[in-house]
Each structure stands twice: as structure tokens, then as C-alpha cells.
Amino acid sequence: MTVDLTIPTSWKELTLEQFGTVVDIMLMHLTEQERLFALLCQLAGIRLYGEPTGSGTEVFTRKSDGQRFTMQDYEMTEFCEKLRWMLETEPDCVPNPSKSDAYLREMSFGDWFEADTQFRMYDDDQDPAHFDIILPKLGMVAKPIEPKLAVMLKLWWHSVMASIAPLYPNVFEKGDPKEVAQREYNPFKQLQEFHLMLNDNRPQDNERIDNARLHDVLSALDNKIECQKREVAQLKRMGKPRRRP
């Protein structure tokens, strides 16, 4: 007997539970083929019935109703290959495992900047202590974090930033990947530059900027940078050096 198996075909089709399952499997010490087979069983909701026979045909059980069916080796291989995208593509849109709004609409600029800085540091050193700061920013209780949740939050944050960045192309301007890799990111200097763009030389306004909603600040920054670019372009056409602020 055969049954129809349904498996996700992209990151955005995953449920939160499936996302957690995928991360669990990714954290296991498995070969590529073992990982693909584990993903197939978990995401299709099936399991082997008994021990592998090695005969070229295996019996499976569907977890939802206990129905048994057979799959030949080539069929298992075909299904596994349909999940290879999980190993070869970046998670571009995944379920939200945090308590924060999916697009950070209610997050303040200051909380976003601190969370983003801590995620960058976690990417570099894999120290879970960074989540002591990150979790409260995401509306979650600060406590020792499980590796699975840490990875889920990291992948989700990267996917959120990948969706936000195109909205503010001047703030998140893309550069040569080699130059970006060579340029050391200095969060203190970066925050200073953001503040200087918006505080009109009034550092006492920095707290007000930090407490404003993230997208309001990013929009203002993007507009400010765009205006500066236009000024530079205009002065260049006129053959005049740009005035320093």
C-alpha cells in the first residue's frame, strides 16, 4: 500500500514546530544522507516499521493514523532529495519563535540596535550568554537558553533583517562582500554615527532617538542619508566640495 506524503518545499511553509524539528536535526551529528532521511521522516510524519531490511523495500508507518505502507529505496532517495534545499539554501523566511512582533514594528531603535549587536557577537563566538541581553529585547524571560532555541532565534533574526534591509537601502547599503568582510564592525562607532545624523548636534536627544520606534528611526536615517547623497551629487556637478556639517 502507498500513501501520499506531503513535505514542505520552502522555509516559509514550515510551522513553528517543524522549524524546531529541523533545527534539532541540523544540530545532530549525522551524515548528509542520514540528515535528509531524518528530515523526511519528521516532516512527512512517518517512521520505519521495525528494523531496516536492506532488501530494497522498507515498511513505514504513518504517525497520524498508524497506516503502514512500503517505499522502495529509489522512492526514499527521491523524497530525500526534495528536501535538499534545507541543506543548500539560507533560511529566508522562518516562523517567529520570539514574543516580539514578526517585523519588529513595536521594538524601539535602541533595543533593536542592542539585540542586533548581540546577535552579531553570538555569530562570532557562539557564547549563549549573549541571550541574557537578547531575550528581554524580544519580550522573553532571560534564562539559560537551550541550543535549539538559540539557533532558531538566530536564524529568525537573520531572516527578519533580510526582509527589513531592502526597505531602507541607504541604511543597509550593500557593498563589495570582500570589503564588508575585511571591515571590522564597531557597534559603538556605528551608533554614534546614527545619533549624529539625527540629533542635530544635540546629544541630549540620543535617548529620545533610542526610545523611538525602530522603523520610524530607520525611515528618518534612510531619508537623511539619501539627502546627503543628493547634496554630494549636486555639489559634484557644480564642481564644489561638500561643506562639512
C-alpha positions in Angstrom: 0.0 0.0 0.0 1.2 3.5 -0.8 0.2 6.9 0.7 0.5 10.5 -0.4 3.3 12.2 1.5 3.3 16.0 2.0 6.6 17.7 2.7 7.4 21.5 2.8 9.1 22.9 -0.3 10.4 26.2 1.2 11.3 27.7 4.5 8.2 29.8 4.6 6.0 26.7 4.6 7.4 25.4 7.9 5.3 25.6 11.0 7.0 26.7 14.2 7.0 23.1 15.4 8.5 21.9 12.1 11.1 24.7 12.3 12.2 23.5 15.8 12.4 19.9 14.4 14.6 21.0 11.5 17.0 22.8 13.9 17.1 19.8 16.2 18.1 17.6 13.2 20.6 20.1 12.0 22.3 20.1 15.4 22.7 16.3 15.3 26.0 14.7 14.3 24.7 13.0 11.1 25.9 12.3 7.6 24.2 14.2 4.8 22.1 11.3 3.8 21.2 10.5 7.5 20.1 14.1 7.9 17.9 14.1 4.8 16.3 10.8 5.9 15.6 12.2 9.4 14.1 15.3 7.9 11.9 13.2 5.6 10.6 11.1 8.5 9.9 14.0 10.8 8.4 16.4 8.2 6.3 13.8 6.4 5.2 12.3 9.8 6.4 8.7 9.1 8.7 6.2 10.7 10.3 2.9 9.8 8.2 -0.1 10.9 10.7 -2.4 12.6 14.4 -2.6 11.6 15.7 -1.8 8.1 15.5 -4.9 6.0 18.1 -3.9 3.4 16.0 -5.6 0.8 15.4 -2.5 -1.3 11.9 -2.1 0.1 11.1 -0.8 3.5 7.8 -0.7 5.5 6.8 2.6 7.1 4.1 3.6 9.5 2.3 7.0 9.2 2.3 8.6 12.7 -1.1 10.2 12.4 -3.1 7.0 11.9 -0.7 4.1 12.1 -1.3 3.2 8.5 1.5 1.0 7.0 2.9 1.4 3.5 6.0 0.5 1.6 8.7 2.5 -0.1 11.4 1.3 -2.4 14.9 2.6 -2.0 14.7 4.8 -5.1 11.5 6.4 -3.8 13.1 7.2 -0.5 16.0 8.8 -2.3 13.7 10.9 -4.4 11.8 12.2 -1.4 15.0 12.9 0.5 16.4 14.8 -2.5 13.3 17.0 -2.5 14.4 18.2 1.0 17.9 19.1 -0.1 17.0 22.7 -0.3 17.2 22.8 3.5 20.9 22.0 3.4 21.7 24.3 0.5 19.7 27.5 1.0 19.7 30.2 3.7 16.5 30.3 5.8 15.0 33.4 4.2 11.5 33.3 5.9 11.0 31.2 9.0 8.4 31.1 11.8 8.8 33.5 14.7 9.9 31.8 17.9 10.1 35.0 19.9 7.5 37.1 21.7 8.2 40.1 19.6 6.3 41.3 16.6 7.4 39.4 13.4 8.6 42.7 11.8 9.8 44.4 14.9 7.2 47.1 14.5 6.8 47.7 18.2 10.6 47.5 19.1 12.5 50.6 19.9 15.5 51.6 17.9 17.8 51.2 21.0 16.5 47.7 21.8 16.9 46.7 18.1 20.5 48.0 18.0 21.5 46.2 21.2 19.8 43.0 20.1 21.4 43.1 16.6 24.8 43.8 18.2 24.4 40.8 20.5 23.3 38.5 17.6 26.4 39.6 15.7 28.6 38.8 18.7 26.9 35.4 19.0 27.6 34.6 15.4 31.3 35.2 16.1 31.8 33.4 19.4 28.7 31.2 19.9 28.5 32.3 23.5 24.9 31.7 24.8 25.5 34.4 27.4 24.5 37.0 24.7 20.9 35.8 25.0 20.8 37.2 28.6 20.6 40.6 26.8 18.7 39.4 23.7 15.8 37.6 25.3 14.3 40.6 27.2 14.5 42.7 24.0 12.3 40.1 22.3 9.8 40.0 25.2 11.1 36.8 26.6 12.4 35.9 30.1 16.2 36.0 30.4 17.3 32.5 31.4 19.8 29.8 30.3 18.9 29.1 26.7 18.7 25.7 25.0 20.9 25.4 21.9 17.9 24.7 19.7 16.1 27.9 20.7 19.3 29.9 20.3 19.7 28.7 16.7 16.0 29.2 16.0 16.2 32.8 17.2 19.4 33.5 15.3 18.0 32.2 12.0 14.7 34.1 12.6 16.6 37.3 13.3 18.7 37.0 10.2 15.6 36.3 8.1 13.8 39.4 9.6 16.8 41.6 9.0 17.0 40.3 5.4 13.3 41.4 4.9 13.8 44.8 6.6 17.1 45.8 5.0 15.6 46.4 1.4 13.1 48.8 2.9 15.9 51.1 4.0 18.6 50.6 1.3 20.7 53.7 2.3 20.9 52.5 5.9 21.7 48.9 5.0 23.7 49.7 1.9 25.2 46.7 0.2 28.9 46.8 -0.6 31.5 44.5 -2.0 31.4 41.3 0.1 35.2 41.2 0.3 35.3 44.8 1.6 32.5 44.1 4.1 34.3 41.0 5.4 37.5 43.0 5.8 35.8 45.9 7.5 35.5 45.4 11.3 32.1 46.3 12.6 32.3 48.7 15.6 28.9 48.9 17.2 29.9 51.9 19.4 31.1 53.9 16.4 28.0 52.9 14.3 25.6 54.0 17.0 27.5 57.3 17.3 27.1 57.9 13.5 23.4 57.1 13.6 22.9 59.5 16.5 24.9 62.3 14.8 22.7 62.0 11.7 19.5 62.7 13.7 20.3 64.7 16.8 21.3 68.0 15.1 24.4 68.1 17.4 22.2 67.7 20.5 23.5 64.6 22.2 20.8 65.1 24.9 18.4 63.9 22.2 20.1 60.5 21.8 17.9 58.9 24.4 14.8 60.1 22.6 16.1 58.6 19.4 16.8 55.3 21.1 13.3 55.1 22.6 11.6 55.9 19.3 10.1 53.0 17.2 12.6 51.2 15.1 11.0 51.8 11.7 10.5 55.5 12.4 14.2 55.9 13.1 15.3 53.8 10.2 13.0 55.8 7.9 14.5 59.0 9.2 18.0 57.7 8.8 17.3 56.5 5.3 15.9 59.9 4.2 18.9 61.7 5.9 21.4 59.6 4.0 19.5 60.0 0.7 19.5 63.8 1.2 23.3 63.7 1.9 23.9 61.7 -1.3 21.9 64.2 -3.4 23.8 67.1 -1.9 27.1 65.4 -2.7 26.0 64.6 -6.2 24.8 68.2 -6.8 28.0 69.8 -5.5 30.0 67.4 -7.6 28.1 68.6 -10.7 28.8 72.1 -9.7 32.5 71.3 -9.1 32.3 72.4 -5.4 33.5 70.4 -2.4 30.8 69.4 0.1 30.5 71.5 3.2 31.3 69.7 6.4 28.4 69.7 8.9 
